Amino acid sequence: MARHLHFDCFSGISGDMTLGALVDAGLPFKDLVRGLAALKVEGYRLARTRVERGAITATKVDVLIEKGFRAPLTLAQIARILKKSGLPPVVKDRSQAVFDVLADAEGKAHGVDPSHVHFHEVGVIDSFVDVVGGVLGLHLLGIQRVTASAINVGSGTLMSAHGALPVPGPAVAALAVGVPIYAKGPERELTTPTGMALLRTLAAEFGCLPSMQVCQVGYGAGTADPAQWANVLRVFIGEEADSPGAMDTIVELETNLDDLNPQVYETVFDRLFAAGAVDATLAAVTMKKGRPGNVLTVLVPREKAEAVLAVLFADTTALGVRTREVQRRILPRRFASVRIHGHDVRIKLAESQPGRSKAAPEYEDCKRIAEQSGRPVKDILEEAMVAYRQAQGTRPKGKVRT
């Protein structure tokens, strides 16, 4: 089973909170210190303390500066430091990916090319070590999969090198595109660019705590200690449950329609799929005052949700659309190919468990052959399945031909 870590960001996330949570969840502090020594950056030391944040006892990890560079670093300087370090290759690559994401966000926020960004937030030793330490900590814990909750970014204003800024600041706002965020609690910055970049780079998905067998829980304290608020980052570490399919978070859009010409639905569906929908259904219902109507339900990835919403509002009579994030399990899928009547037909395969799979011909391929040959599409579908069964096991997976 894969070792899984879930970030619970009910009070946001920062680099030091991440280090504290990992150590609190079982990362040996000595191993973290020894591992970071391979970064070959001098002038700091790590300190670990137990603190109270609200009603929660948490671990606070601080990077204490003794001497060293304090001027902001460029992306090229960061790349050179990582390249010369003795860190494991995977840690170098993932750390560089975090800085690349940060540079892109800072560039968008301030209107400059990422290569010209000077990192004000990660330019000094403490934040630099936070990023690399967070990536290294996950590596040392053997984490194979990372997920995260929606992120509390805070509210109010913050002071930066550019003066007073609204929360979330420009860099965090740029990093938050496509990521679920919200604001709750004290008026202050709860999520830093470093913390958001770590999640944006390392998390495979965002949503509720997924099914897992938890073996460790850790709490990492933030520097601030607001009254009546537990300013901590919580992590859950465990093994993924043995259940078929991978968990996926998707947006469900739903609207009731009772005054749309039925002839329009064909075009609506075509445009929904063109905009990025992965599924769309229409269900007949009885609405208020006994009127017959339909419920149109659409599934769409987060990043395509706005485009699909635009289609719903432009191409239907809907005045409102219900939106919610839902989780679904997806079986691993692949495609094979068979050849009938001189044409290729794709066969979609879904593995329900090792050694067992479901197979179905792609309808559009069979429809095209039926139209060209003048034969019933049901016959083409049946022939494609016969061809697949005959060839099963006689060709390499994913490239079955007859």
N, C-alpha and C positions, 0 to 999 in steps of 0.2 A: 504494500500500500504506500502511496506517495505521502511524504511528510509535508504538511500543509500549515501555513501561518495566515491568520486573519487579523487585520488591523481594525480595531473598533475605535473610530475617530470621533467619539461623542464630544470631545473637547479639542478637536483639531489634531494637528501633528506637526512636529518640528524635528530637526536632526537630533538634538539632545534627548528629546522625549523618546525617539526611536531607540537610541542606544540604551537608555534606562530601561525601557520595556523589554528589550532583548536580554539584558543582563538579569532583570528580575524574573524572566521566564526560564532561566537556566543557562544562558551563555556564560561560561566561565570568564570572569573578569580578567584573570591573568592571561587567558588565551587571546582575548581581545587586545590587550596591551602588547603582547608578544607579536600578534599578527600585524598590528599597525606599525610596529617598528620597521617592518619591511617597506613602508612607505618612504623611509629615509628622509623624513622631515623632522628637524630638531626644533627645540625651543618651546616644548609643551610637555605636560604630563596629564594623565587621566586621573580623576578623583571620583570615588563612588561613595554616596551617602544614602541613608534611609531618611525619608521625609514624610510629612503629613500634607496631603492636599485634600481639603474638605474632610470627609470621613474615611478616606482611603490612604493606606500606607503604601508608598511607592519608592522606587529607586531613582535617584537623581545622579546622572553621570555628567560631569563637567570636564571640559577641556581647559585646563589652566595654563595660561600663556606665561612663559618665562622670558622668551626673546624670540625674534624671528620676523619674517616679512609681515607687514601690516597693510601694505598698499594692495589695492584690488588686483586680481590676476586676470589675464586673458585666457581664452580657451586654449590657445597654443601652449601657453606656459603650463597650464594644468595637464595637457596631454603629455608634455615632456616629463613632468614629475611622475605621472602614472607609468609611463613607459620605462623609466629608469628604475622604478621600484622593484622589490622582490615579491610583490603580491602574486597570488595565483592568477593565471591568465583570465579566468572567468570573472574574478573580482575587478581586474583592470578594465575589462570590456564593459562590465555593467556600470562601474563607477563613471567611466567616460560617457556612457549613454545617459546617465543622470545629468552630467554637466552639459552635454549636447542639448538635452531637453531644456535645461535652465537657460542656456545661451539663446536658444530660439525664442523662449518666452520673454526674456529681457530685451531681446532685439525687437520683438513686436511691441513691447510696452513702451520703448523709448525711440522707436523708429530708426534703428541702426542694424547693420548686418551682424549676424551672430558672431562672426569672427572678430568683430571690432568691440564686442561687449567686454566691459571691465566689471567683474563680479563684485558688487558692493556687498551682497549678502553672503557670498562664499569665498571672499577674497582673503580673509585672514585665516590663521591656522585653525581656530576652533571650528568654524563652519566647514572648512575643507576636511577636517578629520571626521566631523559628523557624517558627511556624505559617504566617505570611504568606509568608515566604521560601520555604518548601517548595512552597506552591501556586504562587507566582510563578515559581520555578525550573522546574517542570514546564511552565508556560505558555511560558516563554522557550525551552525546548528543543523546543517543538512537539509535546509528547506528547499523543497522541489516545486512548490506552488504557493503563490501569494495572492490573497484576495483582500478586499477592504470594504468597509461600510461607506455610506454616504459621509461626506466630510463637513464638519462644523467649521466654517471659516471665521466666525466671529462677526463683529459689527463695529460701528463707530469710526474712529480715525486712528492713524498711526503716524509716527514721525520717522522719516527716512532721510537718506542723503539728499533727496530731492525736495524735502520739506514735508508738510502735512499731506497725507494721502487718505482716501477712503479705504475702509476695510471691506472686502479683500483688496490688497494693493494691486497695481497693474500686472505684476509678474504672476501673482497667484491667480488673478482673474484670467490671464492668458492660458495658464496651465489647467484651469478648471473647465475649459471648453470640452464638452462631451463627458464630463465627470459629474456625478450627482453631488451637489453641495447644498448647504443650508446655513442659516444664522440663528443661534440660540445662546442664551446665557449672558455673561458680562460683556459690556461694550469695550472690546479690545481685540487685537489680532490674535486668533487662536491657531491659525495655520500659516506657516512660513513658506516662502518659495522652496527652500530646501526640502521641507517635509512633503510638500505637494509634488515636487519633482521626483522624489524617491517613490511615491505611490504611483505616479503617472508612468514611471519607467518599469517598476517591478510588479505591480498588481496585474493579474490576468483578467480580473473582472471586479466590478463594484456592486454591492447589494447587501442583502441580509446575511447573517451568519450562516454559511452553508452547512450541510450535513457533514459532521466529522466527529471522530472519537477524540475528545479533548484530553490531552495528557498534561499540559502545562498552561498556566495563565500568568501573564506578567503585566505590571503597571509601571510606566515610565513617567516621571514627573516633569512638568514644565517649570520654567524659572518663576513665572508669576504665580501668586497664590491668592486669587480673588476670594472675597468673603462668600461663604455659602456656595462654593463651586469647587468640584473636584477636577482640577486642571491636570489631568493625566491622560496618557495614551494607553489603551489596553490591547494586549495581543493574546490571541488563542493559538496554541500550537497543538497539533494532533495528527491523526492519520485519517485520510479520506475514507469515508464509509464505502464498503464494498457494495455498490449499487450500479446498475447498468447506465451507461451514458454519462457525458460530462454536463455539469450544471452551467446554464447560460442565462443571462439576464437580458430581457428584451422589453420593449415598450408596446403596450397594448392600447390601441385607440378604438373607441367605440362610440357610435352615434345612432339615434333612432330616426328613421325616415318614414314619412307617411304621405308625402306629396311630391315624390320624384317620379317622373315618367320612367317606367320599367325599361324602355328602350335605351335609356342612358347608361344603365349599369355596365354594359359591355365596355364602353369607353372609360367609365370611371375605374373599372378594374385594370384595364390596360395601363392607365396613367398612374395608378397606385403602384403597380409593379415596376413601372419605368422609373418611378421616384425612389424606389428602394424597399418597398414592402416585401416581406418574405412569405406572407400568407394573408388572405382576405376571405371572409365568409359572409354570407347573407342569410339571416334566419327570420322567418315569418313570425310575427307576434301580433297580439291584439293590444292596441294602445288605448289611451284615455277616450272616453265617450264611445267605446266599442269600435273605433276605427282600425281597420287592418293596416299593418305597417311592417317594416323590416328593421332589424338590428344589423348594422354593418360593422364588423369587427376586423381590425387590421393589426397584424404583428409587424414590427419594424425595428431594426437596430437603432440605438439611441442617436447615433450620428445622422441618421436619415429621417428622424421623427418630424422635424420641422418641414422638410420637403413634402412628406406625405400629408401632414396636416394642411399644407397649402392646397394640395389637390382636393382634400375633403371639403374645404371651405369654398374653393373655386368651382368645383365640378358637381357638387350636390347642393341640396337645399338646407344642409345642416347649419344651425346657428350656434351649436356648441358641440364639443367632442370631449368625451371622458378619456382621461389619460392616466395610466398607471404602469409602473414597472412590475413585471412578473418574472418568475423564474421558470425555466423549463429544462428538462433533461433531453439531451441530444445523443443518439447513438452514433458511434463512429461510422463515417460514411466514405465510400470510395466508388469509383465507376469502372465497370468493365465494358467491353465493346464486342458485339457480335455483328456478323454481316449476313443480311438476307436480301435476296432479290437485287444484289449488287449495291446495296446501301448499308451504311453503318447505323446501328441502333445502340444507343447508350443504355446500359443496365445499371441502375442505381442499387448499390449494396449497402446494407446497414447491419453491422455486427451486434447482435443482441447479447451474445456471450461467446467466449473463445470457441471457435470451431463451428459456430452456428450463425447463419446470416439470413437476412430477408433480401429478396431480389424483386425488382420491378422495372419493366422497360420504361424509358422516357416516352411519355405520351406524344409529345410534339414530334419526335423522330418518327414514330409509327404513323402519326397522322399525315406527315409529309409523304411517306411511302404510299399510304393508302390513296392519297389524292393523285399521285403520279401514276399509280397502277390501276386505279379504279376498283380496287378490292376493298372489302369492309375493314375498317380499322380494328375491329375486334379480332379478325383473323390474323392481322399483322402482329398484334400484341401477343397472341397465343404462339405464333411462329417464333417470335423473338425469345420467348421464355423456353420453348423447346430447344432452340439453338443454344441458348445459354446452358441449359441442363446437360445437353450432350457434350458441350465443350468444357464443362466444369471439371477442374482438376487436370486438364490436359494442356493448359497454357499457363504462363506466369500470371499471377494475380494482377488485375487491372488492365490486362490486354488480351482478352479472350476473343478469338475470331473463329468463324466457321466458313 
